[in-house]
Amino acid sequence: MMKIDIPTSNKQVFLIGMLIAVPLLLATFVYYLTPHQTVPDAMETGLVGAILVTSGLFALVLCASMLMRHSVDLGADAIVVRHAFYTFRLARADIRASAIERLPDVRSLGITTKRNGIAAVGYYSGWFNASKGERVFMAVSGVPLVVLRFTGHPKCSVLAMSSSGSLETDLAAWLAQGSAALARGGLPA
């Protein structure tokens, strides 16, 4: 098994954290520092405090996940992409008519909507729809992108990842290894 790191941007993670933290801080200031017509009772104050603390912990978990989970595992029989909260497993047997390409930006993918994922400040993680009706799994925090297009998987037909130095060549070699094994009549050991 070969593990390849997908590049991630600390700046993007910080900005996404700020997208969550700044509204939380503003809500905290508004609630606790503005005068109320009636004095909030302990239950109300506790509920608001619990909601703010829970939201803050969610932001920390999100940012920690984004910083720790960003890899591609090229195993004997599958590709496993781990990115933020999302994991995509693509079995070699599900890959037909594969093509690898390098794209200069995310717009080239034709993403139309987010299905289940994170999309903010140039960071994309999770499931997206493309203009041609394709379902795309994205693990992107920078350009250029390495894109694997394929048929055969029931839920996805495009895998897009930020390119590390050798990701494109390693992925091509992994696909070629699988094609050679299938031509011999089995999967590699």
JOPETA-V362118 format. One record per residue. PHI is phi in whole degrees, -180 to 180 (NA if undefined). PSI is psi in degrees with one decimal (* if undefined). D_FIRST is the distance of its C-alpha to the first C-alpha in Angstrom with 1 decimal. Layout:
phi=[PHI:PHI]
psi=[PSI:PSI]
d_first=[D_FIRST:D_FIRST]
This chain:
phi=[NA:-115:-107:-121:-83:-89:-60:-132:-109:-61:-63:-64:-62:-61:-65:-65:-60:-69:-61:-92:-71:-62:-61:-64:-65:-63:-62:-63:-62:-61:-70:-86:-107:-100:-71:-110:-69:-123:-72:-63:-80:-61:-66:-64:-62:-64:-65:-63:-61:-64:-64:-66:-65:-62:-63:-65:-65:-60:-61:-65:-64:-59:-65:-63:-63:-66:-80:-97:-108:-159:-143:-123:-107:-100:-93:-64:-126:-161:-103:-124:-107:-116:-148:54:-85:-105:-132:-124:-112:-121:-70:-58:-67:-89:-100:-132:50:-84:-147:-107:-141:-112:-116:-79:-158:-70:-58:-64:-79:70:-66:-108:-141:-94:-90:-158:179:-116:-142:-160:43:84:-107:-129:-146:118:-102:-138:-103:-108:-64:-91:83:-80:-101:-118:-99:-116:-134:-127:-140:-178:-117:-76:-107:-103:-120:-108:-104:-159:-124:111:-86:-70:-117:-152:-135:-143:-121:-119:-138:-64:-89:-89:-53:-112:-59:-63:-71:-65:-67:-63:-65:-63:-66:-65:-61:-67:-65:-66:-67:-68:-66:-79:105:-171:-87:-66:-79]
psi=[137.9:126.8:126.7:134.4:131.1:125.5:141.8:156.5:117.9:-33.2:-44.2:-41.5:-43.1:-44.8:-38.9:-40.7:-39.5:-32.7:-28.8:-41.5:-40.9:-48.6:-35.1:-43.5:-41.3:-43.3:-39.5:-47.8:-44.5:-45.1:-49.7:-22.3:-2.9:148.5:145.0:151.2:-36.0:150.4:125.5:136.9:174.0:-37.4:-44.3:-46.6:-42.2:-40.4:-47.3:-43.7:-42.7:-40.6:-43.7:-43.0:-43.9:-43.4:-40.1:-41.8:-38.5:-44.0:-41.8:-43.0:-42.1:-50.1:-40.9:-41.5:-40.1:-33.7:-28.8:-30.8:98.1:73.6:160.6:126.0:120.1:96.1:-178.6:-35.2:5.4:157.0:131.5:118.3:124.7:121.1:118.0:-122.2:-9.8:143.5:131.3:125.3:124.6:106.3:142.9:-35.0:-21.1:-0.9:117.7:151.1:53.9:148.4:135.0:136.2:159.8:128.1:145.5:-20.2:168.9:-32.3:-29.1:-18.8:-19.9:38.2:131.3:-46.9:158.0:129.7:-54.7:99.9:-170.6:129.4:103.8:143.2:41.8:5.6:124.4:126.5:126.1:-152.5:133.3:158.3:144.3:165.0:-23.9:14.1:7.4:149.6:129.6:131.9:124.1:138.1:75.5:130.1:13.3:173.7:158.7:168.1:143.4:124.4:127.2:115.7:139.9:168.1:165.2:-24.8:135.8:-22.8:-7.5:149.9:-0.7:134.5:118.5:129.4:149.6:141.8:124.7:173.5:-42.8:6.3:-44.8:-46.0:-38.0:-39.9:-41.2:-41.9:-39.5:-43.1:-41.1:-38.8:-41.6:-39.0:-39.6:-40.6:-39.5:-33.5:-31.6:-14.5:17.6:176.0:153.0:153.2:*]
d_first=[0.0:3.8:6.6:9.9:13.2:15.8:19.2:21.7:25.4:27.2:30.4:29.3:28.3:31.6:33.6:32.1:33.0:36.4:36.8:36.7:38.4:41.4:42.7:42.2:44.3:46.9:47.2:47.6:50.3:52.1:52.2:53.0:55.1:57.3:60.4:60.5:63.6:63.0:61.2:57.8:57.7:55.1:53.3:52.9:51.9:49.3:47.9:47.6:46.1:43.5:42.6:42.2:40.2:37.9:37.4:36.8:34.2:32.4:32.4:30.9:28.1:27.5:27.4:25.2:22.6:22.8:22.2:19.4:17.3:16.1:12.4:10.1:6.6:5.6:4.3:6.5:9.5:9.5:9.6:10.5:12.9:14.6:17.9:21.0:21.9:20.0:16.8:16.2:14.0:14.2:13.6:13.4:16.7:18.3:18.0:21.1:23.0:20.3:21.5:20.1:22.7:23.4:26.1:28.4:29.0:28.5:31.9:30.6:28.6:31.9:31.0:34.0:33.3:30.9:30.1:28.2:26.9:27.9:29.7:31.6:32.4:29.7:26.9:25.5:23.1:23.1:24.9:27.6:29.9:30.6:34.0:33.1:32.3:28.5:26.5:24.1:21.3:21.5:19.6:22.2:24.0:25.0:25.4:24.5:22.3:19.6:20.5:18.9:21.7:21.4:23.4:22.7:21.4:24.4:24.2:22.8:23.0:21.9:19.0:20.3:18.6:20.0:18.8:17.3:18.1:15.2:14.0:16.2:15.4:11.5:12.2:14.8:12.8:10.3:13.5:15.2:12.7:13.4:17.1:17.3:16.0:18.4:21.1:20.7:21.0:17.8:14.1:11.8:11.2]
